[in-house]
Amino acid sequence: MGDVRGLVEVVARALADDPAQVTVTEAEHRGVSVVEVFMAPGELGRLIGRQGRTAQALRTLAQATADRAGRKVQVEFRDGQPRR
């Protein structure tokens, strides 16, 4: 499932003002891969886009990539850094 994580990471870093602040994690939950995107405070709006259009497009790309492997994926967007 690393293909989906890599795709989401590349797009998120391209949209961020500070790509070094972008962190993408992936976990399995009830048969669904959950990809979480963490961005610097205040930058999350750039990734979500107007009326959520950019976020929805990213979710569509992620699901299309996962479908090729016969998997399901869920993309979540978070402000700040992941908990350790």
C-alpha positions in Angstrom: 0.0 0.0 0.0 3.1 2.2 0.0 2.1 3.5 -3.5 -0.9 5.4 -2.1 1.1 6.8 0.8 3.8 8.0 -1.7 1.3 9.6 -4.0 -0.4 11.5 -1.2 3.0 12.6 0.2 4.2 13.9 -3.2 1.0 15.9 -3.8 0.9 17.3 -0.2 4.5 18.4 -0.4 3.9 20.0 -3.8 1.0 22.1 -2.3 2.8 23.1 0.9 4.7 26.3 1.4 7.1 24.3 3.7 7.4 20.8 2.3 9.7 19.8 5.2 6.7 20.2 7.6 4.6 17.6 5.8 4.3 14.2 7.4 2.3 11.3 6.0 1.5 8.1 8.0 -0.3 5.0 7.0 -2.0 2.4 9.2 -4.4 -0.5 8.7 -7.8 -0.3 10.5 -10.6 -2.9 9.9 -9.3 -3.8 6.4 -9.0 -0.2 5.3 -5.7 1.6 4.9 -5.9 5.0 6.7 -3.4 7.6 5.3 -3.0 10.6 7.5 -1.5 13.8 6.2 -0.1 16.2 8.8 0.8 19.8 7.7 2.2 22.8 9.5 -0.5 24.8 11.4 -2.2 27.2 9.0 -1.3 25.3 5.8 -4.0 22.7 5.9 -6.3 25.0 3.9 -4.0 24.9 0.9 -4.4 21.1 0.8 -8.1 21.1 1.4 -8.8 23.8 -1.2 -12.0 25.7 -1.9 -15.0 23.9 -0.8 -12.8 20.8 -0.3 -12.3 20.3 -4.0 -8.5 19.6 -3.7 -9.0 17.2 -0.8 -11.7 15.3 -2.7 -9.5 15.1 -5.8 -6.6 13.8 -3.7 -8.9 11.2 -2.1 -10.1 10.1 -5.6 -6.5 9.7 -6.8 -5.6 7.7 -3.7 -8.7 5.4 -4.0 -8.0 4.8 -7.7 -4.4 3.8 -6.9 -5.7 1.5 -4.1 -8.3 0.0 -6.4 -5.5 -1.3 -8.7 -4.3 -3.4 -5.7 -7.8 -4.4 -4.7 -7.7 -2.4 -1.5 -9.7 0.4 0.2 -8.1 3.6 1.4 -9.2 6.5 3.5 -7.3 9.8 3.5 -7.5 12.1 6.6 -6.1 15.6 6.9 -4.6 16.8 10.2 -3.2 20.1 11.4 0.1 19.9 13.2 2.4 17.0 13.8 1.6 13.3 14.5 1.7 12.1 18.1 4.7 10.0 18.9 
